[in-house]
Amino acid sequence: MKTRFLRFAGVKSRARRASTVGLFLTLFASAAQAQQGTPEQRRACTPDVYRLCAGEIPNVRAITACLRRNRSSLSEACRTVFD
Protein backbone atom coordinates (compact mmCIF):
# COMPACT_ATOMS: atom_id res chain seq x y z
CA MET A 1 0.00 0.00 0.00
CA LYS A 2 2.81 2.38 0.92
CA THR A 3 4.65 1.79 -2.38
CA ARG A 4 1.46 2.44 -4.32
CA PHE A 5 1.06 5.78 -2.52
CA LEU A 6 4.69 6.74 -3.14
CA ARG A 7 4.38 5.83 -6.81
CA PHE A 8 1.25 8.01 -7.11
CA ALA A 9 3.00 10.89 -5.32
CA GLY A 10 5.89 10.67 -7.81
CA VAL A 11 3.51 10.84 -10.76
CA LYS A 12 1.73 13.81 -9.22
CA SER A 13 5.05 15.58 -8.62
CA ARG A 14 6.17 14.99 -12.23
CA ALA A 15 2.85 16.26 -13.54
CA ARG A 16 3.17 19.40 -11.44
CA ARG A 17 6.71 20.01 -12.74
CA ALA A 18 5.62 19.43 -16.33
CA SER A 19 2.73 21.85 -16.03
CA THR A 20 5.02 24.46 -14.47
CA VAL A 21 7.52 24.10 -17.31
CA GLY A 22 4.67 24.36 -19.81
CA LEU A 23 3.46 27.56 -18.18
CA PHE A 24 6.92 29.13 -18.33
CA LEU A 25 7.37 28.13 -21.98
CA THR A 26 4.00 29.68 -22.83
CA LEU A 27 4.90 32.91 -21.06
CA PHE A 28 8.30 33.14 -22.73
CA ALA A 29 6.80 32.40 -26.15
CA SER A 30 4.25 35.17 -25.64
CA ALA A 31 6.97 37.60 -24.58
CA ALA A 32 9.09 36.71 -27.61
CA GLN A 33 6.15 37.16 -29.93
CA ALA A 34 5.40 40.59 -28.44
CA GLN A 35 8.99 41.67 -29.19
CA GLN A 36 8.66 40.88 -32.88
CA GLY A 37 6.69 44.01 -33.71
CA THR A 38 3.65 44.55 -35.84
CA PRO A 39 3.19 42.76 -39.17
CA GLU A 40 3.97 46.04 -40.97
CA GLN A 41 7.22 46.48 -39.04
CA ARG A 42 8.26 42.91 -39.75
CA ARG A 43 7.43 43.34 -43.43
CA ALA A 44 9.52 46.53 -43.58
CA CYS A 45 12.58 44.96 -41.94
CA THR A 46 12.52 41.37 -43.21
CA PRO A 47 14.72 42.03 -46.26
CA ASP A 48 17.24 43.87 -44.06
CA VAL A 49 17.26 41.01 -41.56
CA TYR A 50 18.13 38.52 -44.31
CA ARG A 51 20.69 40.89 -45.83
CA LEU A 52 22.42 42.13 -42.67
CA CYS A 53 21.55 39.79 -39.78
CA ALA A 54 20.89 36.32 -41.23
CA GLY A 55 23.27 34.74 -38.73
CA GLU A 56 21.08 35.91 -35.84
CA ILE A 57 17.87 34.19 -37.00
CA PRO A 58 15.72 33.10 -35.02
CA ASN A 59 16.95 35.08 -31.95
CA VAL A 60 14.66 38.15 -31.91
CA ARG A 61 16.78 40.12 -29.43
CA ALA A 62 19.96 39.48 -31.42
CA ILE A 63 18.22 40.49 -34.65
CA THR A 64 16.99 43.73 -33.09
CA ALA A 65 20.49 44.51 -31.78
CA CYS A 66 21.99 43.71 -35.18
CA LEU A 67 19.54 46.01 -36.97
CA ARG A 68 20.33 48.82 -34.52
CA ARG A 69 24.07 48.30 -35.06
CA ASN A 70 23.56 48.46 -38.83
CA ARG A 71 21.18 51.40 -38.73
CA SER A 72 23.08 53.30 -41.44
CA SER A 73 22.67 50.35 -43.83
CA LEU A 74 18.94 49.82 -43.24
CA SER A 75 16.36 50.45 -45.92
CA GLU A 76 14.30 53.59 -45.46
CA ALA A 77 11.21 51.60 -44.49
CA CYS A 78 13.05 49.67 -41.78
CA ARG A 79 14.90 52.75 -40.53
CA THR A 80 11.56 54.42 -39.80
CA VAL A 81 10.65 51.46 -37.56
CA PHE A 82 13.61 52.35 -35.31
CA ASP A 83 12.93 56.12 -35.29
Backbone atoms as SQL, in Angstrom:
CREATE TABLE atoms (id INTEGER PRIMARY KEY, chain TEXT, resi INTEGER, resn TEXT, atom TEXT, x REAL, y REAL, z REAL);
INSERT INTO atoms VALUES
  (1, 'A', 1, 'MET', 'N', 0.828, -1.195, 0.000),
  (2, 'A', 1, 'MET', 'CA', 0.000, 0.000, 0.000),
  (3, 'A', 1, 'MET', 'C', 0.870, 1.257, 0.000),
  (4, 'A', 2, 'LYS', 'N', 1.940, 1.214, 0.817),
  (5, 'A', 2, 'LYS', 'CA', 2.809, 2.378, 0.917),
  (6, 'A', 2, 'LYS', 'C', 3.528, 2.642, -0.414),
  (7, 'A', 3, 'THR', 'N', 3.969, 1.595, -1.093),
  (8, 'A', 3, 'THR', 'CA', 4.650, 1.792, -2.378),
  (9, 'A', 3, 'THR', 'C', 3.692, 2.340, -3.424),
  (10, 'A', 4, 'ARG', 'N', 2.447, 1.917, -3.369),
  (11, 'A', 4, 'ARG', 'CA', 1.461, 2.441, -4.320),
  (12, 'A', 4, 'ARG', 'C', 1.274, 3.943, -4.098),
  (13, 'A', 5, 'PHE', 'N', 1.204, 4.371, -2.844),
  (14, 'A', 5, 'PHE', 'CA', 1.058, 5.783, -2.519),
  (15, 'A', 5, 'PHE', 'C', 2.278, 6.574, -2.988),
  (16, 'A', 6, 'LEU', 'N', 3.464, 6.047, -2.741),
  (17, 'A', 6, 'LEU', 'CA', 4.693, 6.738, -3.144),
  (18, 'A', 6, 'LEU', 'C', 4.783, 6.850, -4.666),
  (19, 'A', 7, 'ARG', 'N', 4.380, 5.799, -5.355),
  (20, 'A', 7, 'ARG', 'CA', 4.384, 5.830, -6.814),
  (21, 'A', 7, 'ARG', 'C', 3.420, 6.902, -7.322),
  (22, 'A', 8, 'PHE', 'N', 2.231, 6.990, -6.731),
  (23, 'A', 8, 'PHE', 'CA', 1.250, 8.005, -7.114),
  (24, 'A', 8, 'PHE', 'C', 1.770, 9.410, -6.821),
  (25, 'A', 9, 'ALA', 'N', 2.445, 9.575, -5.673),
  (26, 'A', 9, 'ALA', 'CA', 3.000, 10.887, -5.316),
  (27, 'A', 9, 'ALA', 'C', 4.056, 11.303, -6.320),
  (28, 'A', 10, 'GLY', 'N', 4.869, 10.357, -6.803),
  (29, 'A', 10, 'GLY', 'CA', 5.886, 10.667, -7.807),
  (30, 'A', 10, 'GLY', 'C', 5.275, 11.117, -9.121),
  (31, 'A', 11, 'VAL', 'N', 4.206, 10.456, -9.534),
  (32, 'A', 11, 'VAL', 'CA', 3.508, 10.841, -10.765),
  (33, 'A', 11, 'VAL', 'C', 2.920, 12.240, -10.613),
  (34, 'A', 12, 'LYS', 'N', 2.335, 12.501, -9.463),
  (35, 'A', 12, 'LYS', 'CA', 1.730, 13.811, -9.218),
  (36, 'A', 12, 'LYS', 'C', 2.795, 14.906, -9.245),
  (37, 'A', 13, 'SER', 'N', 3.955, 14.623, -8.653),
  (38, 'A', 13, 'SER', 'CA', 5.045, 15.580, -8.623),
  (39, 'A', 13, 'SER', 'C', 5.562, 15.860, -10.037),
  (40, 'A', 14, 'ARG', 'N', 5.720, 14.803, -10.839),
  (41, 'A', 14, 'ARG', 'CA', 6.175, 14.991, -12.226),
  (42, 'A', 14, 'ARG', 'C', 5.157, 15.776, -13.042),
  (43, 'A', 15, 'ALA', 'N', 3.891, 15.528, -12.820),
  (44, 'A', 15, 'ALA', 'CA', 2.848, 16.261, -13.540),
  (45, 'A', 15, 'ALA', 'C', 2.875, 17.741, -13.164),
  (46, 'A', 16, 'ARG', 'N', 3.100, 18.012, -11.892),
  (47, 'A', 16, 'ARG', 'CA', 3.169, 19.400, -11.443),
  (48, 'A', 16, 'ARG', 'C', 4.372, 20.105, -12.085),
  (49, 'A', 17, 'ARG', 'N', 5.516, 19.424, -12.114),
  (50, 'A', 17, 'ARG', 'CA', 6.710, 20.012, -12.740),
  (51, 'A', 17, 'ARG', 'C', 6.487, 20.244, -14.228),
  (52, 'A', 18, 'ALA', 'N', 5.874, 19.293, -14.897),
  (53, 'A', 18, 'ALA', 'CA', 5.624, 19.428, -16.331),
  (54, 'A', 18, 'ALA', 'C', 4.680, 20.586, -16.615),
  (55, 'A', 19, 'SER', 'N', 3.662, 20.741, -15.800),
  (56, 'A', 19, 'SER', 'CA', 2.730, 21.846, -16.028),
  (57, 'A', 19, 'SER', 'C', 3.396, 23.187, -15.737),
  (58, 'A', 20, 'THR', 'N', 4.295, 23.227, -14.753),
  (59, 'A', 20, 'THR', 'CA', 5.017, 24.461, -14.467),
  (60, 'A', 20, 'THR', 'C', 5.933, 24.831, -15.626),
  (61, 'A', 21, 'VAL', 'N', 6.647, 23.854, -16.161),
  (62, 'A', 21, 'VAL', 'CA', 7.520, 24.099, -17.311),
  (63, 'A', 21, 'VAL', 'C', 6.685, 24.567, -18.502),
  (64, 'A', 22, 'GLY', 'N', 5.550, 23.942, -18.722),
  (65, 'A', 22, 'GLY', 'CA', 4.666, 24.360, -19.814),
  (66, 'A', 22, 'GLY', 'C', 4.204, 25.789, -19.654),
  (67, 'A', 23, 'LEU', 'N', 3.888, 26.189, -18.433),
  (68, 'A', 23, 'LEU', 'CA', 3.460, 27.561, -18.177),
  (69, 'A', 23, 'LEU', 'C', 4.578, 28.543, -18.505),
  (70, 'A', 24, 'PHE', 'N', 5.793, 28.241, -18.047),
  (71, 'A', 24, 'PHE', 'CA', 6.920, 29.130, -18.335),
  (72, 'A', 24, 'PHE', 'C', 7.198, 29.226, -19.828),
  (73, 'A', 25, 'LEU', 'N', 7.133, 28.104, -20.534),
  (74, 'A', 25, 'LEU', 'CA', 7.366, 28.133, -21.976),
  (75, 'A', 25, 'LEU', 'C', 6.312, 28.976, -22.686),
  (76, 'A', 26, 'THR', 'N', 5.068, 28.870, -22.239),
  (77, 'A', 26, 'THR', 'CA', 4.000, 29.679, -22.826),
  (78, 'A', 26, 'THR', 'C', 4.242, 31.159, -22.588),
  (79, 'A', 27, 'LEU', 'N', 4.637, 31.504, -21.370),
  (80, 'A', 27, 'LEU', 'CA', 4.898, 32.909, -21.055),
  (81, 'A', 27, 'LEU', 'C', 6.064, 33.452, -21.864),
  (82, 'A', 28, 'PHE', 'N', 7.149, 32.675, -21.974),
  (83, 'A', 28, 'PHE', 'CA', 8.305, 33.138, -22.734),
  (84, 'A', 28, 'PHE', 'C', 7.983, 33.238, -24.220),
  (85, 'A', 29, 'ALA', 'N', 7.189, 32.331, -24.743),
  (86, 'A', 29, 'ALA', 'CA', 6.803, 32.395, -26.146),
  (87, 'A', 29, 'ALA', 'C', 5.963, 33.638, -26.407),
  (88, 'A', 30, 'SER', 'N', 5.068, 33.973, -25.484),
  (89, 'A', 30, 'SER', 'CA', 4.249, 35.173, -25.635),
  (90, 'A', 30, 'SER', 'C', 5.114, 36.428, -25.595),
  (91, 'A', 31, 'ALA', 'N', 6.085, 36.448, -24.690),
  (92, 'A', 31, 'ALA', 'CA', 6.972, 37.605, -24.583),
  (93, 'A', 31, 'ALA', 'C', 7.806, 37.753, -25.846),
  (94, 'A', 32, 'ALA', 'N', 8.288, 36.653, -26.387),
  (95, 'A', 32, 'ALA', 'CA', 9.092, 36.712, -27.610),
  (96, 'A', 32, 'ALA', 'C', 8.252, 37.192, -28.780),
  (97, 'A', 33, 'GLN', 'N', 7.014, 36.742, -28.849),
  (98, 'A', 33, 'GLN', 'CA', 6.146, 37.160, -29.932),
  (99, 'A', 33, 'GLN', 'C', 5.843, 38.654, -29.826),
  (100, 'A', 34, 'ALA', 'N', 5.689, 39.163, -28.626),
  (101, 'A', 34, 'ALA', 'CA', 5.404, 40.585, -28.436),
  (102, 'A', 34, 'ALA', 'C', 6.578, 41.440, -28.875),
  (103, 'A', 35, 'GLN', 'N', 7.800, 40.920, -28.803),
  (104, 'A', 35, 'GLN', 'CA', 8.987, 41.671, -29.190),
  (105, 'A', 35, 'GLN', 'C', 9.160, 41.739, -30.696),
  (106, 'A', 36, 'GLN', 'N', 8.448, 40.958, -31.446),
  (107, 'A', 36, 'GLN', 'CA', 8.656, 40.879, -32.883),
  (108, 'A', 36, 'GLN', 'C', 8.048, 42.043, -33.653),
  (109, 'A', 37, 'GLY', 'N', 7.268, 42.862, -33.033),
  (110, 'A', 37, 'GLY', 'CA', 6.694, 44.014, -33.706),
  (111, 'A', 37, 'GLY', 'C', 5.425, 43.683, -34.467),
  (112, 'A', 38, 'THR', 'N', 4.875, 44.719, -35.074),
  (113, 'A', 38, 'THR', 'CA', 3.646, 44.554, -35.844),
  (114, 'A', 38, 'THR', 'C', 3.964, 43.883, -37.176),
  (115, 'A', 39, 'PRO', 'N', 2.947, 43.361, -37.853),
  (116, 'A', 39, 'PRO', 'CA', 3.194, 42.763, -39.170),
  (117, 'A', 39, 'PRO', 'C', 3.812, 43.761, -40.158),
  (118, 'A', 40, 'GLU', 'N', 3.415, 45.019, -40.074),
  (119, 'A', 40, 'GLU', 'CA', 3.967, 46.044, -40.973),
  (120, 'A', 40, 'GLU', 'C', 5.451, 46.268, -40.689),
  (121, 'A', 41, 'GLN', 'N', 5.811, 46.307, -39.409),
  (122, 'A', 41, 'GLN', 'CA', 7.220, 46.484, -39.045),
  (123, 'A', 41, 'GLN', 'C', 8.055, 45.295, -39.505),
  (124, 'A', 42, 'ARG', 'N', 7.527, 44.104, -39.311),
  (125, 'A', 42, 'ARG', 'CA', 8.262, 42.911, -39.749),
  (126, 'A', 42, 'ARG', 'C', 8.428, 42.908, -41.265),
  (127, 'A', 43, 'ARG', 'N', 7.373, 43.301, -41.972),
  (128, 'A', 43, 'ARG', 'CA', 7.432, 43.341, -43.434),
  (129, 'A', 43, 'ARG', 'C', 8.475, 44.358, -43.901),
  (130, 'A', 44, 'ALA', 'N', 8.565, 45.488, -43.199),
  (131, 'A', 44, 'ALA', 'CA', 9.516, 46.533, -43.582),
  (132, 'A', 44, 'ALA', 'C', 10.956, 46.095, -43.351),
  (133, 'A', 45, 'CYS', 'N', 11.202, 45.305, -42.317),
  (134, 'A', 45, 'CYS', 'CA', 12.579, 44.956, -41.936),
  (135, 'A', 45, 'CYS', 'C', 13.032, 43.568, -42.372),
  (136, 'A', 46, 'THR', 'N', 12.134, 42.726, -42.840),
  (137, 'A', 46, 'THR', 'CA', 12.518, 41.365, -43.207),
  (138, 'A', 46, 'THR', 'C', 13.645, 41.315, -44.237),
  (139, 'A', 47, 'PRO', 'N', 13.594, 42.090, -45.313),
  (140, 'A', 47, 'PRO', 'CA', 14.721, 42.033, -46.261),
  (141, 'A', 47, 'PRO', 'C', 16.052, 42.453, -45.624),
  (142, 'A', 48, 'ASP', 'N', 16.020, 43.436, -44.735),
  (143, 'A', 48, 'ASP', 'CA', 17.243, 43.871, -44.062),
  (144, 'A', 48, 'ASP', 'C', 17.754, 42.805, -43.100),
  (145, 'A', 49, 'VAL', 'N', 16.846, 42.093, -42.452),
  (146, 'A', 49, 'VAL', 'CA', 17.262, 41.011, -41.556),
  (147, 'A', 49, 'VAL', 'C', 18.010, 39.953, -42.358),
  (148, 'A', 50, 'TYR', 'N', 17.462, 39.536, -43.491),
  (149, 'A', 50, 'TYR', 'CA', 18.129, 38.521, -44.311),
  (150, 'A', 50, 'TYR', 'C', 19.443, 39.040, -44.890),
  (151, 'A', 51, 'ARG', 'N', 19.493, 40.310, -45.222),
  (152, 'A', 51, 'ARG', 'CA', 20.691, 40.886, -45.831),
  (153, 'A', 51, 'ARG', 'C', 21.786, 41.145, -44.807),
  (154, 'A', 52, 'LEU', 'N', 21.421, 41.674, -43.637),
  (155, 'A', 52, 'LEU', 'CA', 22.416, 42.128, -42.666),
  (156, 'A', 52, 'LEU', 'C', 22.584, 41.218, -41.452),
  (157, 'A', 53, 'CYS', 'N', 21.547, 40.500, -41.074),
  (158, 'A', 53, 'CYS', 'CA', 21.548, 39.788, -39.782),
  (159, 'A', 53, 'CYS', 'C', 21.121, 38.336, -39.894),
  (160, 'A', 54, 'ALA', 'N', 21.357, 37.704, -41.019),
  (161, 'A', 54, 'ALA', 'CA', 20.890, 36.325, -41.225),
  (162, 'A', 54, 'ALA', 'C', 21.466, 35.362, -40.193),
  (163, 'A', 55, 'GLY', 'N', 22.652, 35.620, -39.709),
  (164, 'A', 55, 'GLY', 'CA', 23.269, 34.744, -38.726),
  (165, 'A', 55, 'GLY', 'C', 22.597, 34.782, -37.368),
  (166, 'A', 56, 'GLU', 'N', 21.759, 35.762, -37.130),
  (167, 'A', 56, 'GLU', 'CA', 21.075, 35.913, -35.835),
  (168, 'A', 56, 'GLU', 'C', 19.707, 35.242, -35.794),
  (169, 'A', 57, 'ILE', 'N', 19.193, 34.818, -36.933),
  (170, 'A', 57, 'ILE', 'CA', 17.873, 34.191, -37.000),
  (171, 'A', 57, 'ILE', 'C', 17.932, 32.869, -36.251),
  (172, 'A', 58, 'PRO', 'N', 17.022, 32.548, -35.356),
  (173, 'A', 58, 'PRO', 'CA', 15.720, 33.097, -35.020),
  (174, 'A', 58, 'PRO', 'C', 15.707, 33.928, -33.733),
  (175, 'A', 59, 'ASN', 'N', 16.863, 34.349, -33.215),
  (176, 'A', 59, 'ASN', 'CA', 16.949, 35.077, -31.948),
  (177, 'A', 59, 'ASN', 'C', 16.478, 36.522, -32.137),
  (178, 'A', 60, 'VAL', 'N', 15.282, 36.840, -31.675),
  (179, 'A', 60, 'VAL', 'CA', 14.664, 38.147, -31.911),
  (180, 'A', 60, 'VAL', 'C', 15.491, 39.268, -31.290),
  (181, 'A', 61, 'ARG', 'N', 15.977, 39.072, -30.077),
  (182, 'A', 61, 'ARG', 'CA', 16.781, 40.120, -29.433),
  (183, 'A', 61, 'ARG', 'C', 18.061, 40.376, -30.196),
  (184, 'A', 62, 'ALA', 'N', 18.716, 39.326, -30.658),
  (185, 'A', 62, 'ALA', 'CA', 19.956, 39.484, -31.417),
  (186, 'A', 62, 'ALA', 'C', 19.687, 40.165, -32.757),
  (187, 'A', 63, 'ILE', 'N', 18.579, 39.842, -33.389),
  (188, 'A', 63, 'ILE', 'CA', 18.221, 40.486, -34.653),
  (189, 'A', 63, 'ILE', 'C', 17.996, 41.979, -34.430),
  (190, 'A', 64, 'THR', 'N', 17.260, 42.316, -33.384),
  (191, 'A', 64, 'THR', 'CA', 16.994, 43.733, -33.087),
  (192, 'A', 64, 'THR', 'C', 18.297, 44.478, -32.825),
  (193, 'A', 65, 'ALA', 'N', 19.196, 43.882, -32.057),
  (194, 'A', 65, 'ALA', 'CA', 20.487, 44.515, -31.778),
  (195, 'A', 65, 'ALA', 'C', 21.297, 44.667, -33.059),
  (196, 'A', 66, 'CYS', 'N', 21.267, 43.662, -33.908),
  (197, 'A', 66, 'CYS', 'CA', 21.986, 43.715, -35.183),
  (198, 'A', 66, 'CYS', 'C', 21.447, 44.831, -36.071),
  (199, 'A', 67, 'LEU', 'N', 20.127, 44.944, -36.148),
  (200, 'A', 67, 'LEU', 'CA', 19.538, 46.010, -36.967),
  (201, 'A', 67, 'LEU', 'C', 19.908, 47.388, -36.422),
  (202, 'A', 68, 'ARG', 'N', 19.929, 47.534, -35.110),
  (203, 'A', 68, 'ARG', 'CA', 20.327, 48.820, -34.520),
  (204, 'A', 68, 'ARG', 'C', 21.792, 49.126, -34.811),
  (205, 'A', 69, 'ARG', 'N', 22.647, 48.103, -34.751),
  (206, 'A', 69, 'ARG', 'CA', 24.074, 48.303, -35.058),
  (207, 'A', 69, 'ARG', 'C', 24.274, 48.719, -36.510),
  (208, 'A', 70, 'ASN', 'N', 23.426, 48.185, -37.396),
  (209, 'A', 70, 'ASN', 'CA', 23.559, 48.455, -38.833),
  (210, 'A', 70, 'ASN', 'C', 22.578, 49.515, -39.310),
  (211, 'A', 71, 'ARG', 'N', 22.189, 50.391, -38.423),
  (212, 'A', 71, 'ARG', 'CA', 21.179, 51.402, -38.732),
  (213, 'A', 71, 'ARG', 'C', 21.477, 52.178, -40.013),
  (214, 'A', 72, 'SER', 'N', 22.732, 52.514, -40.244),
  (215, 'A', 72, 'SER', 'CA', 23.080, 53.303, -41.440),
  (216, 'A', 72, 'SER', 'C', 22.875, 52.502, -42.727),
  (217, 'A', 73, 'SER', 'N', 22.853, 51.189, -42.644),
  (218, 'A', 73, 'SER', 'CA', 22.674, 50.345, -43.834),
  (219, 'A', 73, 'SER', 'C', 21.240, 49.887, -44.048),
  (220, 'A', 74, 'LEU', 'N', 20.338, 50.261, -43.136),
  (221, 'A', 74, 'LEU', 'CA', 18.944, 49.820, -43.244),
  (222, 'A', 74, 'LEU', 'C', 18.236, 50.511, -44.392),
  (223, 'A', 75, 'SER', 'N', 17.224, 49.822, -44.924),
  (224, 'A', 75, 'SER', 'CA', 16.356, 50.448, -45.919),
  (225, 'A', 75, 'SER', 'C', 15.569, 51.567, -45.239),
  (226, 'A', 76, 'GLU', 'N', 15.049, 52.465, -46.028),
  (227, 'A', 76, 'GLU', 'CA', 14.304, 53.591, -45.461),
  (228, 'A', 76, 'GLU', 'C', 13.098, 53.109, -44.659),
  (229, 'A', 77, 'ALA', 'N', 12.405, 52.097, -45.183),
  (230, 'A', 77, 'ALA', 'CA', 11.212, 51.597, -44.487),
  (231, 'A', 77, 'ALA', 'C', 11.573, 51.009, -43.123),
  (232, 'A', 78, 'CYS', 'N', 12.656, 50.264, -43.047),
  (233, 'A', 78, 'CYS', 'CA', 13.052, 49.670, -41.784),
  (234, 'A', 78, 'CYS', 'C', 13.636, 50.730, -40.832),
  (235, 'A', 79, 'ARG', 'N', 14.328, 51.691, -41.367),
  (236, 'A', 79, 'ARG', 'CA', 14.897, 52.748, -40.530),
  (237, 'A', 79, 'ARG', 'C', 13.799, 53.517, -39.812),
  (238, 'A', 80, 'THR', 'N', 12.657, 53.708, -40.467),
  (239, 'A', 80, 'THR', 'CA', 11.561, 54.420, -39.804),
  (240, 'A', 80, 'THR', 'C', 10.985, 53.626, -38.626),
  (241, 'A', 81, 'VAL', 'N', 11.111, 52.296, -38.667),
  (242, 'A', 81, 'VAL', 'CA', 10.647, 51.460, -37.559),
  (243, 'A', 81, 'VAL', 'C', 11.457, 51.790, -36.296),
  (244, 'A', 82, 'PHE', 'N', 12.741, 52.091, -36.457),
  (245, 'A', 82, 'PHE', 'CA', 13.611, 52.354, -35.314),
  (246, 'A', 82, 'PHE', 'C', 13.679, 53.828, -34.935),
  (247, 'A', 83, 'ASP', 'N', 12.974, 54.683, -35.653),
  (248, 'A', 83, 'ASP', 'CA', 12.932, 56.124, -35.295),
  (249, 'A', 83, 'ASP', 'C', 11.971, 56.379, -34.154);
